[in-house]
Amino acid sequence: MSDFNRGTGLLVIEVRGSNPNGDPDAEGEPRTLGADRRGLISPVSFKRKLRDLVADEGGPIWLKAKEALKLQSNGDGRSYGILETRGRNRDAISKMGRDPFIKAYWDARVFGNTFLESMKEENDDEDSNEKSKGAKGRSGEREHFISVGTVQFGPGVSIAPIDTEYQTWTNKAGVQEGKDRGMAPLAWRFVPHAVYVMPFFVNPIVARKSGCSASDIELMKFLIPFAYSATASVARPDVVVLHAWYAEHKTPLGSCPDYHIIDAMTPKKRTDPDQSSRSIKEYEIPAELPKEVRERLVSFEDLCAKEWG
């Protein structure tokens, strides 16, 4: 059994004059979901930011996390490498046994991985009988390369529909030969204002296979408030995690339906719910759980207000 309980989380994210997640299928426009133009932030996009913070081993976020959480000080030999990164040595990784692999990669322990999926072609030409005979052995030796994540993030969806504005960028120094100035028509595509909610779930049931530990979950919780502020870019200069609500259940199986927590903490637009917003003042943002829900949990906190170490 795992050394931590089930967790239910909800991020409340405010966007001001930014593109929180561009859509490559729509020339980088802010993602939308459905015909009502609700804004969308993909789970992959958010997890990428957490991975980047851990990968920056000399950065202030990682150094503070390492100090506050006393990471790598308990002698368990765990590292906090990132599997989903550019330039990885696939051959070397594919030869790793279960324990070295689990100890090496934080994101594989927390979010799971499908590393073996892209290696299927290696066995495509094998005789079917040989596959049958060797399947059990290969599965036992390499099953750590395919695992469900202990933590799953859902899509971030805006409370109200979003508007997208377009502006042309200019460049004082030209980028084309013979031009002394530059211009990128409609290159700046942004959401004037929106509030998104993104649920996430910590499932200890699968931690035994992925190797995820309580310290791995604590690191993720530490990083979440910095996900946007510490990775700001030209496209998203002002995206903020206003609240990162986290509920710890009383058992690894859970002690309260997730939807009771998520529904209770989801903001509501005070008026004109089908119109885009211009200010955070247009929303009613819950600050606490109903008593009957809170009593079913070990703890309930805002990670953005938590003091670590």
N, C-alpha and C positions, 0 to 999 in steps of 0.2 A: 504494500500500500504506500501511497505517496506521503510526503511529510508536510503537506499543506492541504487546505480545504478548497472546495469549489469557490470561484469568485465570479461576480457579475459586475461589469463596468459600463459606464456611459460617459462619453466625451461630449462636452458642449463646446463647439468651435465657432468663433466669430470671424467673419471675413470682411475686411474693409479694403476696397480698391485693390483687390488681388485676384489672381487666378489660382485657387487652391489645388486644382488638379486638371491639367489640360488634357484634351481628348485628341490623340494622334489621328483618329479617323475623321476629325472635323477641324483640321488645320490648327490644332492647339486651343480651340475654344474651351471655356469651362465646361466640364462634363454636366450633362443633364440626364434625368431619369423620367421617361414617359412623356406623354403629350402635354402634361401640365407644367413642364419645365422646372421640376424640383431639381436643385443642384445635387451633384453626386461627387463624393470623394471615394475612390476605390480603396479597399483594404490593403492592396499591394502598395499603393502610394504611401499610406501612413506607415506601414511596416518598414518601407525603405528608409524612412527618416530615422527610425529607431536603430536600424542596422548601421546607418552612417555615423550616428553618435558613438556607437560601440567601436566601430572600426577606427575612429579617430583616437588612437590610444594615447596620444600626447595632448589631446584637447582638454579644456577645463571641465567639461561635463563628465567625461570618463574618469578623470583624476579625482573629481569630487565624489563620484559614485563609488569608486574603489575605496576611498577613505571612509565615507559614511557607512558603507555596507560591509566593510572589512573583507572585500573580495580577495581571493587567492591567499588568504591568511590562515585557512583552516587545514591546510595540508592535503586537500582532496585531489590535487593535481589538475584541477579544471582550468581551462583557458577560456578566453572569450573572443575567439576568432569568428569571422563571418564567412559562412559557406557561400552565400549568394553574393559574390563579389567578382569584379573583373580580374582577368589574369590568373585565375586559380589553376593549379596544376591538376588536371583531371586524372591523369594516370596515377599520380602519387596518391590522390584521395581515394581512388577506386581500390587501391591495395590496402587501405586501412581496415583494421579489425574493428569490431563493435566498440569496445571500450576506448581505444584511442580516438576514434571518430567522435564519440559522444563527448569525451572530455575536451576535444579541440574546438567545437563550433557551438557557440551560444545560440545563434538563430536556428540551427537545426534542432536543438533541444527544445526551444520554446515554440517556434512556429512550424516545426516539422520540416520534411524535405522530400523531394521527388528526384533526387540525384540519379537514381538508377533508371528512371524512365527514359532519359535521353541516351542511355547506353544499350537499349534493347536491340539496336541494329547489330550489335556485336555478335548476337546469338541467332540472327535470322537465318543463316545458312546451315545451322546444325540439323542433323537428322532428327526427326520427331521422336524416334525411340530413345536416342541419346538425350534429348531434352527431358523426356519423361524420367529416365533413370537418374539424371543429374539434378533434376529440379529441386528435390528435397535438400540436397547438399548445398546448392547455390543459394537457396532461400535462407537456410540457416546461417550461411556465412555472410550474406549480403543484405539481409532484410533491414539492417539499420540504415540503408540508403533510401528506403521508402518508409516514411512514418507520418502519421497524422499529428498535427500540431497540438500541443497542450493548450495553447492560446489561439483563439480564433477571433478575428475582427470582422464585424459586419460592415456593410457599406455605410458611409456617412451620407445622410440625406438631409437636405435643407428643410426647415419647418415650413417655409413659404416658397413659392416659385422665385427663381432668380432672374434678374435682368443681366444682359451682357452688353457692355459698352466697348466701342472700338475707337482707337486713336492711332494716328500715324506717328511713328518715331522718326526723328531726324538725327543725322550724324554730322557734326561739324567737319570732321575729316572724311574725305571720300573713301569708299571701299572698292570702287571700280576704277580701272585705268582711265586716265583722262578726266576724272571727276574730282573736284575739290570739295565736294560735300555729298552727303548721302541721305537717302530717305527710304523708309520701309513702310509702305502704305498699310494701314490697319494691323500693324504688328502687335500693338498693345491691346489685348483682349482681356477684360477683367470684370469681376462682379463688384458693383458699387457697395453693396452690403448684403449680408445673409448670415443666418445662424444655422449651423448644421449639428446633427446629433449622430454619433457613431457608437454603437454598442460593441462590447467585447466580452469574451467568456473564457474563463480559466477552468479547464477540465482535467482534474488530477487523475482521472481514470486511465488516460493514455500516457501519463508521465512515465510509467514503468518502462514502456517501450522506447520512448524518445529520450529518456534519461534526464528529463527536466526536474530541477530541484527547487526548493523554496527560495534559495538565493537567486536563481535565475529569474523567478517571478518578481522578486523584490527589485532587481535591477530594471526590469521592464517598467515597473510602477514608478521607479525613480526617474526614468527617462521621459515618460509620457508628457509631463508639463513642458518640457523643452523641445518637443518634437518640431514645432514650427519656429519658435523664436530663435533657436540655435541653428536652424538650417534655412533662414530666410534667403530669398533670391529676388532678382529683378521682377520676376513674374508674380511673386507672392511676398511682398514686403510686409504686409500687415495681416497675418493670420495668427490667431491666438487661441490656445486652449483655455477657455474661461473656467471650466470646471472639469475635473476628471474624477467622477464619482466611482468609488470602488466599495463593493459590498462583499465581505467574507462570510460565507455560509458556516454553519455549525459542523458540517461533515463534508468529506470528499464527494459524497453523492449529491449534496445540496440540501438546504433546509427551507427554501422558499422558491416559488416559481420565478424564473427570471423576469417574466413580463410584469409582475407586480412592481419590481424595482425600476425597470426601464420606463414603464408607463407613468409611474409616480414622479420621476425626475426629468421627464421630457418637457422642455419649455413650450409655451403656447403663445401664439400671436394674439394680442389683445383685441385688435380690430382688423377687418379686411384680410382674413386668412388666405385668400386666394390672390393677394397682391404682394409684390416684392416689398421688402422693408428698406428703410434708409437709416435706421438707428436702433441700437439695442434697447432703447426705451420703449419700443413697440412690443416687447416681449415680456411675458410673465415667466420668470425663471425660478423654479422650485429650489428651496434651500435645505429641505429636510424630508425624510421619509415619514409616512404615516406611522403612528405608534405600533399598530398591529403588524406592520411589515418589519419595522426595525427590531421588534422583539424576536423575530425569527432568525436573526443574524448574530454573528459574533461581533462584528464591527461594521461601521459604515463611515467613510471619510472622503474628503476631497483631496486628492493627491496634489493638487495645485497649492493647497494650504498646509500641507504636511511638512513638519520640520524633521529632517533626516539627520541622524547621528548627533 
